[in-house]
Amino acid sequence: MSGPILVTSEGNTGIIELARPEKFNCLSLDVHERISAARSEFEANPDIRAILIRAQGKNFCTGADLVEVKGKLNDPVALDHFIAFGMENLRALETSSLPVVVAVQGLCLAGGIELMLACDVCFAAESAQFGDQHAQFGLIPGWGGSQRLTRLMGLRRALDLMFSARWLKADEAKEAGLVNYIVPDADLHKVALEYCEKIATRSRPGVAEMKRLAREGADLGIDQQMRLERDAAVRALPSDDVAEGLDAFENRRAPRFKA
């Protein structure tokens, strides 16, 4: 697949690379459709155990393709489809059975931060800056930013970021809970890929179940959360992967998961 994104794989990692650096890797409907197709292909491939989203050029992504947005303003049906499909695409990344890692350099703004927020783990280059630019131009988030920012940062910090449209440097974003790791720019893609390949040594069903528990449980009360985990653990313990893991532990060797 070629065009506005590049879809490749290295080892057991599926890679989705934004490939419009001359347009700040902005997100068009076509880009969302291609990301969605790539995710589906990776999920169906048993050899792929993690997805890495990264971008070419100086900046990760500065938001939606505003030329395309302006062209849809007089067509409510097309505009609704543009917003709805983007929202569904990011939700599908969030709920994917595969862990989704994102590597961010330079600017990550508006729709770009919405894409980042839908991923599970974020690596930021030292050059990275994060912000929600919508208020500066009379816009509002349309791909889940107002909801995910609040969940990750807390209500007051999220509202401040949205109202002020200010940019957070990488260390500020890490302190706010938006970023997991900060690495030198030159090492960003290598370190993020190494992390994905480490995930690849884990049980694919086990990782998928942990992600499901964390994501689904976030909206439940504590008693429901405990029941959700209890039921999952009872189902998982008799599995072949658990048997392999326990045998590996007892024999002091690395596990070799088949699933």
Secondary structure, DSSP 8 states (H G I E B T S, - for coil): --SSEEEEEETTEEEEEE--GGGTT-B-HHHHHHHHHHHHHHHH-TT--EEEEEESSS-SB--B-HHHHHHHTT-HHHHHHHHHHHHHHHHHHHH-SS-EEEEE-SEEETHHHHHHHTSSEEEEETT-EEE--GGGGT----SSHHHHHHHHH-HHHHHHHHHH--EEEHHHHHHTTS-SEEE-GGGHHHHHHHHHHHHTTS-HHHHHHHHHHHHHHTTS-HHHHHHHHHHHHHHHTTSHHHHHHHHHHHTTS------
